Amino acid sequence: MSSAPSSNSATPLQSLDEVEDFYKTRYPEPMSEAAKPKVGYAPDKKETEFRNYEADARPTVREFYRLNHTFQTYDFGVAKRKEYLGLNRMQMGIWEAAEYLNQLVDDSDPDTDMSQLEHLLQTAEHLRKDGQPRWMILTGFVHDLGKILCLWGEPQWAVVGDTFPTGCAFSQKIVFPKFFEANPDSKDPRFTSKNGVYTEGCGLDAVNLSWGHDEYIYQVCKNYLPLSGLYMLRYHSFYPWHREGEYSHLLNNQDRENLKWVQAFNPYDLYTKSHAKPDVKALRPYYEDLIAEFFPAKVRW
């Protein structure tokens, strides 16, 4: 069985933004209907039409995914849920949590000096500009707050990156699928069949996805936001489902109905960041009012 990596090898990324940059290579922004060619357009991109994302990926990103795919086992996820989902580490408000996340500074990233709070506001402000409902704007603001796990000693590979089901066979459409050969679950007969420990149609709520910030922020917010927003939080990194169409055999009707909300959120998650800084001081009263509409003054973390 694989042992946990050393602390140095567990942090190969120079910046957490490297993962999102990789997403944009692997999952280019979809064309608008108006921009699609009228003749010869094939909406379903074939595998040969993808960029060779594995070859193009930075060495740091490749190493990140090697660690992620090696150590994200079913038992690891169960242990992390037990460790964190009692939500007994601290109590703080949502805006307070965003300021707390600002401790996570990417000093080595030469391309931006944007704070974590400013990144959250960028996503939320694009949703607001497009006239999205207030609950969705707030979902955009909170969606990455689970990255505070990095401040509590969790390695990068256990916080960010694409999520995927554990406890059943790994899809070949998960990025860098070859790295799963080093994952102990790939040789455990309990976990190597199509359904693994699950039953067909059980629903994603019954499935243990790989551990990370998505599941954590979902659990923090699950009593406060509408179901469609909770799907955005819990599954925004589950690219094998919402971009590749995998794991349909595990879905129930609720999952199928809410897929559209996860897909609607994805462009705001990936493609709205710019170098123009939002005015935090000017925006704070709007967001504090929005937060108070859905959340209590203090939330368990």
CORVENUR-V353469 format. One record per pair of residues at least 4 apart in sequence whose ideal C-beta (glycine too) atoms are under 6 Angstrom apart, sorted by the first residue. I is the first residue (numbers start at 1). J is the second residue. Records with the same first field share a line. If there is no record, write none. Layout:
I=J / J
This chain:
1=184
2=70 / 184
5=9 / 10 / 67
10=155
11=156
12=60 / 63 / 64
13=18 / 60 / 64 / 156
14=108
15=106 / 109
16=160
18=61
19=160 / 161
22=57 / 61
23=27 / 270
25=53
26=53
27=243
29=271
31=35 / 36
36=41
37=41
45=49
52=56
57=61 / 62
64=157
65=69 / 176 / 179
66=179
67=157
68=72 / 157 / 161
69=179 / 180 / 183
70=182 / 183
72=210
73=184 / 185
74=166 / 167 / 185
77=166 / 208 / 211
80=84 / 211
81=85
85=219
87=300
89=301
90=301
91=298 / 300
92=96 / 97
93=297 / 298
94=291 / 295
95=288
97=145
98=117 / 120
101=116 / 148
102=115 / 116 / 117
103=151
104=116 / 150 / 151
114=118 / 119
118=277 / 278
120=141
121=125 / 278 / 283
122=272 / 273 / 278
123=140 / 268 / 272
124=137 / 140 / 141
125=278
126=268 / 272
127=132 / 136 / 137 / 140 / 268
128=137
132=136 / 137
135=226 / 229
138=290 / 294
139=229 / 232
140=268
143=233
145=217
146=213 / 216 / 217
147=159 / 213
149=154 / 159 / 213 / 216
150=154 / 159
154=158 / 159
158=211
159=212 / 213
162=175 / 237 / 239
163=209 / 210 / 212 / 214 / 237 / 238
164=174 / 210 / 240
165=207 / 209
166=208 / 210
167=191 / 196 / 197 / 208
168=195 / 196 / 198
169=192 / 194
170=174 / 180
171=240 / 246
172=177
173=240 / 244 / 246
174=240
180=186
185=191
191=196
195=200
198=202 / 250
200=249
201=252
202=206
203=252 / 255
204=255
207=250
213=217
214=234 / 237
217=233
218=222 / 230 / 233 / 234
221=225
222=230
224=294 / 295
225=229 / 230
228=258 / 261
231=235 / 258 / 261 / 262
232=236 / 261 / 262 / 265
235=262
236=269
239=243
240=244 / 246
241=247
242=262 / 263
251=255 / 256
265=269
267=271
268=272
278=283
279=283
283=287
284=288
291=295
295=299
